[in-house]
Amino acid sequence: MSQDHEQDAEADPRAVARAIVLRQLTMGPRSRAQLLEKLERRGCPEDVAREVLDRMEEVGLVDDTAFAAELVRSQQAGRGLARRALGHELRRKGVDDETAAAALAGVDADEERARAVELVERRVRTMRGLDRLVQTRRLAGMLARKGYDAETARAVVTDVLDGLPEHARD
């Protein structure tokens, strides 16, 4: 009997699509676009995929607004990403521009700068003995890769290096 039940589930494209979506969500948060892409790759008909995803949104299992807010919070805290890099991550994960903009609006400029200072202070400890120009280039490059603009990177790197005893001006 259980074998017949499995065959019925496999025969019903909605049940298959639901199972795929639920399996994806158990692995971690996903945007609607990511789930739609997964369903398409698995050969799910587009109308069935949209119907299943609409239902998952109705019950709150798929929520791009919450997904975007959580991604911004976790990537900013964990990896120290700035707005620009966070926006890129959201677009890469299929979050629409309006939802991404709303999530990025919650990024505080002062907190972003403070995170840049933390990143530079942590990294500069591994650069003792290097020429100031080399330190500046490497630190600014690290911040640029994390999405910080050139002005913020320059200001933060200069402030942190000026505060080091080895670079103290007499």
C-alpha positions in Angstrom: 0.0 0.0 0.0 2.8 2.4 0.8 4.3 1.7 -2.6 1.0 2.7 -4.3 1.0 5.9 -2.2 4.5 6.8 -3.4 3.5 6.2 -7.0 0.4 8.4 -6.6 2.6 11.2 -5.1 5.0 10.8 -8.0 2.2 10.9 -10.5 0.7 14.1 -9.0 2.9 17.0 -10.2 1.6 19.2 -7.4 2.7 16.7 -4.7 6.1 16.3 -6.4 6.5 20.1 -6.5 5.4 20.5 -2.9 7.9 17.9 -1.8 10.7 19.6 -3.8 9.9 23.0 -2.3 9.7 21.6 1.3 13.0 19.7 0.9 14.7 22.9 -0.3 13.3 24.9 2.6 14.5 22.4 5.1 18.0 23.0 3.8 17.7 26.7 4.4 15.8 29.8 3.5 15.2 30.3 -0.2 13.7 33.1 -2.3 10.7 32.4 -4.5 13.0 32.8 -7.6 15.4 30.2 -6.3 12.6 27.7 -5.6 11.0 28.4 -9.1 14.4 27.7 -10.7 14.8 24.5 -8.8 11.3 23.3 -9.8 12.0 24.2 -13.5 15.3 22.2 -13.4 13.4 19.3 -12.0 11.0 19.4 -14.9 8.0 20.8 -13.1 5.4 22.4 -15.4 5.5 26.2 -15.0 1.8 26.5 -14.0 2.1 23.9 -11.3 5.3 25.5 -10.0 3.6 28.9 -9.7 0.5 27.4 -8.1 2.5 25.5 -5.5 4.7 28.6 -4.8 1.6 30.8 -4.5 0.2 28.5 -1.9 3.5 28.3 0.0 3.4 32.1 0.1 -0.1 32.1 1.4 0.8 29.9 4.3 4.0 31.9 5.0 6.6 29.3 4.0 7.9 31.4 1.1 8.4 35.1 2.0 10.9 37.1 -0.1 10.6 40.1 2.2 11.6 38.1 5.3 14.2 36.2 3.3 15.8 39.5 2.1 15.8 41.0 5.6 17.4 37.9 7.1 20.0 37.7 4.3 20.9 41.3 4.8 21.2 40.9 8.6 23.2 37.7 8.5 25.6 38.7 5.7 26.2 42.1 7.2 26.9 40.6 10.6 28.7 37.5 9.5 30.7 38.5 6.5 30.7 42.3 7.0 29.2 43.0 3.6 28.2 46.6 2.7 25.0 47.7 1.0 26.4 47.3 -2.5 27.5 43.7 -2.0 24.3 42.9 -0.1 22.3 44.3 -3.1 24.4 42.1 -5.4 23.7 39.0 -3.2 19.9 39.7 -3.2 19.8 40.1 -7.0 21.9 36.9 -7.4 19.3 35.1 -5.3 16.4 36.4 -7.4 15.0 39.0 -5.0 13.2 41.7 -6.9 14.5 45.3 -6.8 11.7 46.7 -4.7 12.0 44.0 -2.0 15.8 44.4 -2.0 15.6 48.1 -1.7 13.3 47.8 1.3 15.7 45.3 3.0 18.7 47.5 2.3 16.9 50.6 3.7 17.4 49.0 7.1 21.2 49.1 6.9 22.4 51.9 9.1 25.3 53.9 7.7 27.0 54.3 11.1 26.8 50.5 11.8 28.1 49.9 8.3 31.1 52.1 9.0 31.7 50.5 12.4 31.7 47.1 10.7 34.3 48.3 8.2 36.5 49.5 11.1 36.1 46.1 12.8 37.1 44.3 9.6 40.2 46.6 9.1 41.3 46.3 12.7 41.1 42.5 12.6 42.9 42.3 9.3 45.6 44.8 10.1 46.9 42.6 13.0 48.1 40.2 10.4 50.0 42.9 8.5 52.6 44.0 11.1 55.8 45.0 9.6 54.5 45.7 6.1 54.9 49.1 4.5 52.0 51.4 5.1 51.3 51.7 1.4 51.0 47.9 1.1 48.8 47.8 4.2 46.6 50.5 2.7 46.3 48.8 -0.6 45.4 45.4 0.9 42.9 46.8 3.4 41.2 49.0 0.9 41.0 46.0 -1.5 39.4 43.9 1.2 36.8 46.5 1.9 36.1 47.0 -1.8 35.5 43.3 -2.2 33.0 43.5 0.6 31.1 46.3 -1.2 32.4 49.4 0.6 32.7 52.5 -1.5 36.2 54.0 -2.1 35.6 57.0 0.1 34.5 54.9 3.2 37.4 52.5 2.6 40.0 55.3 2.4 38.7 57.0 5.5 38.4 53.9 7.6 41.9 52.5 6.5 43.5 55.9 7.1 41.9 56.3 10.6 42.9 52.8 11.7 46.4 53.0 10.4 46.9 56.4 11.9 45.9 54.9 15.3 48.6 52.2 15.2 51.8 52.9 17.2 54.0 51.9 14.2 52.4 54.6 12.1 52.1 57.3 14.8 53.1 60.7 13.6 55.6 62.4 15.9 
